[in-house]
């Protein structure tokens, strides 16, 4: 399939997380991925996209994985790339909720983020 153009992405930020989202996927970039100099792994527990009409797309939920692929980028610490299993209308997104567990040998921590 020939490539036509690059698909633009919208960026959202909150304290500790930057999200870049396009109609086909998103990149989650977490800040502070080191704890006492040791890399902390991030695991998605919940990822929900809410739309202005009140509907939601649950990408990751309890016992649910609703995406094509998720790649945890070990080259660039704290980055997760997700490819959706449908097209997302980025113009109508009202909120993105993310819950992760992150940890190292120092223990694990749960964290929640909400970007709009």
C-alpha positions, 0 to 999 in steps of 0.5 A, a space after each residue: 500500500 503506498 503511503 500518501 501523507 503523514 497523519 497528524 497527531 494531537 498532543 495532550 499533557 498533564 503532570 507526568 504524562 504526554 499523549 500524542 494521538 492520531 486516528 490510528 494510534 497513540 503514544 504515551 510518554 511518561 515522565 520520571 521513569 527512574 526511581 533512585 537511578 533504576 528504570 521503572 517499567 510501566 504496564 497499562 491497566 486502563 486506557 479509556 478515550 471519552 468523546 464529547 457526545 458521552 460515548 467511550 472507547 475502552 482501549 484497555 480495561 478489566 480483562 479487556 484488550 481492545 487494540 491491535 498492538 501495544 509496544 513498550 519502547 525499551 529504547 526510549 524509556 517510559 514510552 508506550 505505542 498503541 495501535 487502535 483496532 478502529 479509527 478514532 475521531 480525534 476532533 471529538 475527544 473530551 478526555 483520555 484516562 490512563 491507569 498504569 502500574 509502574 515499578 522496579 526492585 523498589 516496589 510497584 506504584 499505581 498511577 492515574 492520569 487524565 488529559 483533556 
